[in-house]
């Protein structure tokens, strides 16, 4: 038996001792839509914690498996055989903040934060987007002013997933407005329960309140919770954003692998499989989903091969968004009038699907990345790159009365 086969056998035995085999008829959720279940995901992560199975590429010192790219691929394949809950509440920590901390935080910081992320004990959110700085993230205006051995943070963030029950947030704040906008940003790990932090959930059209506004009014964050040197926040942000584009790969819930089969089953249940137009749409959607799966796999394989995160993640997100929306549209067409009179996973899927083109970086931003870094197209004009942030024209927002 080869070393790879031996490793696969060991992984299979370990997972069989800890997890339940996946049922084909299990309900699915997508990115936590319609669900606020934290206990199931935390129980799952705790079951995998002793071997680092949920975070195989993390170093062993931080509770990971220290796996090679080939070993990590085997773990992912074997996990697909089991009942994996929707891990969206833990997604920022596991797939974005955690790997970013491994790349940029000090060993002391990693030792403090990563174990709790790995077990689900702590949930992290991402404090990047702002009301006046959405796609142009580098124009963020939230400030952090140093006050001895701490920083005082003032400003607003928006579209912050799971902020209302996160323990910490990966925060970008402006610490030097006298330099160009990309140069004056610093990254922090903000305690979401710190004084001066206010979280206001936003209700979405699918009924969820998973997005929030976060307001900071002189909220303190210790200098020991600063990630990298002052002014190095954009470098941290780029790492996080690259991981974000491929974050869906660990979200669980089973929607990606078997969504094609579920659509076919739905068509059979509705007695529509003999309609040639329905069959044509099903085939086109299945192709879209398969292309999305293969594109995401290419992005994952590139990362597992040890290559720095690149534009593959942007391509994967674009294909995933397209496949997700196509599947939701076909499902509701198959349901017909019942889609309006009943509540279920397909309706939630449909109401969630438009947000996929916005959250985690808009489709337009992803196309820019693919155009510039893959196709070699000229970049968009950026007249403000070398202008100090303090000299840039800003929209003046009237204070709330």
TASULZI-V964506 format. One record per helix or strand. SS is the DSSP state (H for helix, E for strand). FROM is the first residue (numbers start at 1). LEN is the number of residues. If there is no record, write none. Layout:
ss from len
SS FROM LEN
SS FROM LEN
This chain:
ss from len
H 3 16
E 21 1
H 39 11
H 53 3
H 60 3
H 69 11
E 82 1
H 88 17
H 107 13
E 124 4
E 130 1
E 133 1
H 137 3
E 143 5
E 150 8
H 163 3
E 168 7
E 180 1
E 185 7
E 197 6
E 211 12
H 223 3
E 226 2
H 233 13
H 247 4
H 255 15
H 276 29
H 312 24
H 338 4
H 345 13
H 363 11
E 388 1
H 389 3
